[in-house]
Amino acid sequence: MNKNQELEHSIITGYRKKIWRPLMKAVREFELVNENDKIAVCISGGKDSFLLAKCMQELKKHGKYDFQLEFIVMDPGYLPKNRKLIEDNAKLLEIPIHIFETDIFNIVHDIKDSPCYLCARMRRGNLYHFAKSLGCNKIALGHHFDDVVETILLSQLYGGEYKTMMPKLKSTNFEGMELIRPLYYVREKDIISLMKSHELQFLNCACRFTEEVNNKEQTSKRKEIKELLEVLRKKNPNVDNNLMKSTFHVNLNTILGYSDNTHTYFFLDDYDQKKN
């Protein structure tokens, strides 16, 4: 077997419990893939998005639905060596990618306030636009279990609200388009283990700002949350699972307020009408 075949075999066999089953659980539980879907798998060049691409290829082979796949790569202004690494990995793993170019890195380069936030928004919008031009109705992103639980803590500790990444979302700006996250239940450590076992190398961070400061490790809120979770796991190994479970068990009778797209609720709004 070549390296691509070895990886495909590992996903279905050796890493079946850690990769394939969590993927299938998310696909079934959240109804992420439907008959006749045309899904654009978004590849950033990192380990997560490349694993997602391979998993979606395997899902098409072994799943019960008939759907189409497109694999799209947005070049926001990568250095030539980073773009080449993406192209080489796509060829090695037999992923037929569509590359399209944008000028996002140049646009956000001199922005001091929240450049990462603006960059992420612009990238997402360009991915939606290109995917729709290919006739796709969904885009698939490579966010995994760790991204989900980290977002829960980030929103509480730094945003003052309770929210997380959703397994799927309807686009508000691109009618008929939907975002899905098939790796929702896959642990990052298992992705790292799988890729290391096959000696595969992927982009870690291709941000031009990071490269300009001599690749010094950047402090970030998400990095702080990762470190906090490491500390908490030493005392409670189930802390990640409990954070995930908390998103399924929100007791509206024990919170001060909540909001949705239509209104904001405060617990005193109907306090006098409730029975003791």
C-alpha positions in Angstrom: 0.0 0.0 0.0 1.1 3.6 -0.6 1.0 6.2 2.1 -2.5 7.4 1.1 -3.9 3.8 1.2 -2.2 3.2 4.6 -3.9 6.3 6.0 -7.3 5.4 4.7 -6.9 1.9 6.1 -5.9 3.3 9.5 -9.0 5.6 9.7 -11.3 2.6 9.2 -9.4 0.0 11.2 -6.6 1.0 13.6 -8.3 4.3 14.5 -11.8 3.1 14.0 -12.7 3.7 17.7 -10.9 7.1 18.0 -11.6 8.6 14.6 -14.2 6.8 12.5 -16.8 6.1 15.2 -16.8 9.7 16.6 -17.1 11.0 13.1 -20.0 8.7 12.3 -21.7 9.6 15.6 -21.6 13.3 14.7 -22.8 12.7 11.2 -25.8 10.6 12.4 -26.6 12.6 15.6 -26.6 16.0 14.0 -27.8 14.9 10.5 -24.8 16.5 8.8 -24.9 14.7 5.5 -28.0 14.1 3.4 -28.9 12.5 0.1 -27.8 14.6 -2.9 -25.7 17.0 -0.9 -22.8 18.7 -2.6 -20.3 19.4 0.1 -17.2 21.7 -0.1 -14.5 20.4 2.2 -12.4 23.4 3.2 -8.7 22.6 3.5 -6.5 25.1 5.3 -3.3 23.0 5.1 -3.4 21.8 8.7 -3.8 18.3 10.1 -7.4 18.7 11.0 -8.7 19.8 7.6 -6.6 17.2 5.8 -8.0 14.5 8.1 -11.5 15.8 7.5 -10.9 15.5 3.7 -9.8 11.9 4.0 -12.8 11.1 6.3 -15.2 12.6 3.9 -13.8 10.5 1.1 -14.2 7.4 3.2 -17.7 8.4 4.2 -18.6 8.7 0.5 -17.2 5.2 -0.1 -18.8 3.5 2.9 -21.8 5.8 3.9 -25.4 5.2 3.1 -26.0 8.5 1.3 -25.2 9.5 -2.2 -23.5 12.9 -2.1 -20.8 14.8 -3.9 -17.6 16.3 -2.7 -15.4 19.3 -3.7 -12.1 20.0 -1.9 -11.3 23.7 -1.8 -8.2 25.6 -0.7 -8.2 29.3 -0.3 -4.8 30.9 -0.6 -5.0 34.2 1.4 -1.4 35.1 0.6 0.6 32.1 1.8 4.4 32.1 1.4 5.4 29.9 -1.6 6.8 27.2 0.7 3.5 26.9 2.6 1.4 26.7 -0.5 3.7 24.0 -1.9 3.3 22.0 1.2 -0.5 22.0 0.8 -0.2 21.0 -2.8 2.3 18.3 -2.1 0.1 16.8 0.7 -3.0 17.0 -1.4 -1.2 15.0 -4.2 0.2 12.5 -1.7 -3.2 11.9 -0.1 -5.0 11.8 -3.5 -7.3 14.8 -2.7 -8.3 16.7 -5.9 -8.2 20.3 -4.6 -9.5 23.5 -6.1 -7.2 26.4 -5.2 -8.4 30.0 -5.3 -6.6 33.1 -4.3 -7.5 36.1 -2.2 -5.5 39.1 -0.7 -6.7 38.6 2.9 -3.3 38.6 4.5 -2.3 41.9 2.9 -5.7 43.4 3.9 -5.4 42.5 7.6 -1.6 42.9 7.9 -1.6 46.4 9.3 -4.8 46.1 11.4 -4.0 46.4 15.1 -7.3 45.6 16.7 -8.6 42.0 16.3 -6.8 41.2 13.0 -7.4 37.4 13.6 -11.2 38.0 14.0 -11.4 40.0 10.8 -9.2 37.5 8.9 -11.4 34.6 10.1 -14.6 36.4 8.9 -13.1 37.3 5.5 -11.9 33.7 5.0 -15.2 32.2 5.9 -17.0 34.6 3.5 -14.7 33.8 0.7 -15.1 30.0 1.3 -18.9 30.3 1.2 -18.7 32.3 -2.0 -16.4 30.0 -3.8 -18.2 26.9 -2.6 -21.5 28.3 -3.9 -19.9 29.0 -7.3 -19.2 25.3 -7.5 -22.8 24.4 -6.8 -22.3 23.3 -3.2 -25.0 23.6 -0.6 -22.7 22.9 2.4 -19.1 23.7 3.5 -17.4 21.3 6.0 -14.8 22.7 8.4 -12.2 20.7 10.4 -13.1 21.9 13.9 -12.8 19.1 16.4 -13.9 18.2 20.0 -11.1 20.3 21.6 -12.1 23.4 19.6 -15.7 23.0 20.9 -14.9 22.7 24.6 -12.2 25.4 24.4 -14.8 27.7 22.9 -17.2 27.1 25.8 -14.6 28.3 28.3 -13.5 31.2 26.0 -17.0 32.5 25.8 -17.5 32.4 29.5 -14.1 33.7 30.7 -13.5 36.3 28.0 -16.8 36.9 26.4 -19.1 36.9 29.4 -21.6 34.6 27.8 -22.3 30.9 27.4 -22.0 29.6 23.9 -20.0 27.1 21.8 -19.4 26.0 18.2 -22.5 24.4 16.7 -22.2 21.2 14.8 -24.0 22.8 11.9 -25.2 26.3 11.0 -27.3 27.8 8.3 -25.6 30.8 6.6 -27.2 34.2 7.2 -25.4 35.7 4.2 -25.5 32.9 1.6 -29.0 31.6 1.1 -29.3 27.8 0.9 -25.8 27.3 2.3 -25.0 25.4 5.5 -21.8 24.9 7.6 -21.1 21.5 9.1 -18.4 20.2 11.5 -18.1 16.4 11.0 -15.1 16.1 13.4 -17.2 17.5 16.3 -16.5 14.4 18.5 -12.9 13.7 17.4 -10.2 14.4 19.9 -7.2 16.5 18.8 -4.7 14.1 20.5 -6.1 11.3 18.3 -5.7 13.3 15.2 -2.1 14.1 16.1 -1.4 10.4 16.9 -2.8 9.2 13.6 -0.8 11.7 11.5 2.4 11.1 13.5 2.0 7.3 13.0 2.2 7.9 9.2 4.9 10.5 9.5 2.9 13.2 7.8 3.8 16.9 8.0 1.2 19.7 7.8 1.1 23.4 8.2 0.9 24.5 11.8 0.3 28.2 11.4 0.8 29.9 8.1 -0.1 33.3 9.4 2.3 35.9 7.9 2.4 37.8 11.2 3.7 34.7 13.0 6.4 34.2 10.5 7.5 37.9 10.7 8.2 37.6 14.4 10.6 34.7 13.8 8.1 32.0 14.6 8.0 32.9 18.3 5.1 31.2 20.0 2.2 33.6 20.1 0.3 34.1 23.3 -3.4 33.9 22.8 -6.6 33.4 24.7 -7.1 30.0 23.1 -3.6 29.0 24.2 -4.4 30.1 27.7 -7.6 28.0 27.7 -5.6 24.9 26.4 -3.2 25.3 29.3 -6.0 25.8 31.8 -7.7 22.6 30.5 -4.4 20.7 31.0 -4.3 21.7 34.6 -8.0 20.8 35.2 -7.5 17.4 33.6 -4.9 16.4 36.2 -7.6 16.8 38.9 -10.6 15.7 36.8 -9.9 13.5 33.7 -13.5 13.9 32.6 -13.5 17.7 32.5 -13.7 17.8 28.7 -16.6 15.4 28.5 -18.4 17.4 31.2 -18.0 20.6 29.4 -19.4 19.0 26.2 -22.3 17.5 28.2 -23.1 20.9 29.6 -24.1 22.1 26.2 -26.8 19.4 26.1 -28.1 20.0 29.6 -28.8 23.8 30.0 -31.5 24.2 32.8 -33.3 27.4 31.9 -34.8 27.6 35.4 -31.4 28.1 36.9 -30.0 30.9 34.8 -30.5 34.6 35.0 -31.2 35.2 31.4 -30.8 34.1 27.8 -31.3 35.5 24.3 -32.0 34.1 20.9 -32.6 35.7 17.5 -36.0 37.1 18.5 -35.9 38.3 22.1 -33.9 38.5 25.4 -35.3 36.9 28.5 -34.6 37.9 32.1 -35.6 35.6 34.9 -37.7 38.3 36.6 -39.9 38.6 33.5 -42.2 35.8 34.7 -40.9 35.3 38.2 -44.2 36.3 39.9 -46.2 34.0 37.7 -44.2 30.9 38.6 -45.4 28.6 41.4 -43.2 28.1 44.5 
